[in-house]
Amino acid sequence: MAKSPEPPQGKEAAPGKNRPVHELRIGGNKATIWCNQTANGPMYNVTFARVYRDAEDNWKESLSFSRDDLLVLAKLADQAHTWICTTQASQA
């Protein structure tokens, strides 16, 4: 069975309901940035996940992280923060 390609390291997604506006990846960890329109303007939120393949070669996500993932998550949080701040500054 041929393996599907690994998801991209960072990508832009078209804004829309229930769709992320940006995704960052480092190895098997990812940060997904979401935008919710509010009365006070856009509000950004970030979710984190560990991506892996199961025994049937399907992509799965976990919300559990090992010791070695923690510093990677900190780096992803830093990159997500920078992306959100840059995006908000360009919208001002």
Contacts in CASP RR format, 6 or more apart in sequence:
PFRMAT RR
TARGET T0000
AUTHOR 0000-0000-0000
METHOD contacts of the structure
MODEL  1
MAKSPEPPQGKEAAPGKNRPVHELRIGGNKATIWCNQTANGPMYNVTFAR
VYRDAEDNWKESLSFSRDDLLVLAKLADQAHTWICTTQASQA
1 57 0 8 1.000
3 53 0 8 1.000
3 57 0 8 1.000
4 57 0 8 1.000
4 59 0 8 1.000
7 23 0 8 1.000
7 25 0 8 1.000
7 30 0 8 1.000
7 51 0 8 1.000
7 59 0 8 1.000
8 23 0 8 1.000
8 25 0 8 1.000
9 24 0 8 1.000
9 25 0 8 1.000
9 26 0 8 1.000
10 22 0 8 1.000
10 23 0 8 1.000
10 24 0 8 1.000
10 25 0 8 1.000
11 22 0 8 1.000
11 23 0 8 1.000
12 21 0 8 1.000
12 22 0 8 1.000
13 19 0 8 1.000
13 20 0 8 1.000
13 21 0 8 1.000
13 22 0 8 1.000
13 23 0 8 1.000
15 21 0 8 1.000
15 35 0 8 1.000
20 32 0 8 1.000
20 33 0 8 1.000
20 34 0 8 1.000
21 33 0 8 1.000
21 34 0 8 1.000
21 35 0 8 1.000
21 44 0 8 1.000
21 87 0 8 1.000
22 32 0 8 1.000
22 33 0 8 1.000
22 80 0 8 1.000
22 83 0 8 1.000
22 87 0 8 1.000
23 30 0 8 1.000
23 31 0 8 1.000
23 32 0 8 1.000
23 33 0 8 1.000
24 30 0 8 1.000
24 31 0 8 1.000
24 33 0 8 1.000
24 76 0 8 1.000
24 79 0 8 1.000
24 80 0 8 1.000
24 83 0 8 1.000
25 31 0 8 1.000
25 51 0 8 1.000
26 72 0 8 1.000
26 75 0 8 1.000
26 76 0 8 1.000
27 72 0 8 1.000
28 50 0 8 1.000
28 51 0 8 1.000
28 52 0 8 1.000
29 48 0 8 1.000
29 49 0 8 1.000
29 50 0 8 1.000
29 51 0 8 1.000
29 65 0 8 1.000
29 69 0 8 1.000
29 72 0 8 1.000
29 73 0 8 1.000
29 76 0 8 1.000
30 48 0 8 1.000
30 49 0 8 1.000
30 50 0 8 1.000
30 51 0 8 1.000
30 76 0 8 1.000
31 46 0 8 1.000
31 47 0 8 1.000
31 48 0 8 1.000
31 73 0 8 1.000
31 76 0 8 1.000
31 77 0 8 1.000
31 79 0 8 1.000
31 80 0 8 1.000
32 46 0 8 1.000
32 47 0 8 1.000
32 48 0 8 1.000
32 49 0 8 1.000
33 44 0 8 1.000
33 45 0 8 1.000
33 46 0 8 1.000
33 80 0 8 1.000
33 83 0 8 1.000
33 84 0 8 1.000
34 44 0 8 1.000
34 45 0 8 1.000
34 46 0 8 1.000
34 47 0 8 1.000
35 42 0 8 1.000
35 43 0 8 1.000
35 44 0 8 1.000
36 42 0 8 1.000
36 43 0 8 1.000
36 44 0 8 1.000
36 45 0 8 1.000
37 43 0 8 1.000
42 88 0 8 1.000
42 91 0 8 1.000
44 84 0 8 1.000
44 87 0 8 1.000
44 88 0 8 1.000
46 77 0 8 1.000
46 80 0 8 1.000
46 84 0 8 1.000
48 63 0 8 1.000
48 65 0 8 1.000
48 73 0 8 1.000
48 76 0 8 1.000
48 77 0 8 1.000
49 61 0 8 1.000
49 62 0 8 1.000
49 63 0 8 1.000
50 61 0 8 1.000
50 62 0 8 1.000
50 63 0 8 1.000
50 64 0 8 1.000
50 65 0 8 1.000
50 69 0 8 1.000
51 59 0 8 1.000
51 60 0 8 1.000
51 61 0 8 1.000
52 59 0 8 1.000
52 60 0 8 1.000
52 61 0 8 1.000
52 62 0 8 1.000
53 59 0 8 1.000
53 60 0 8 1.000
54 60 0 8 1.000
65 73 0 8 1.000
END
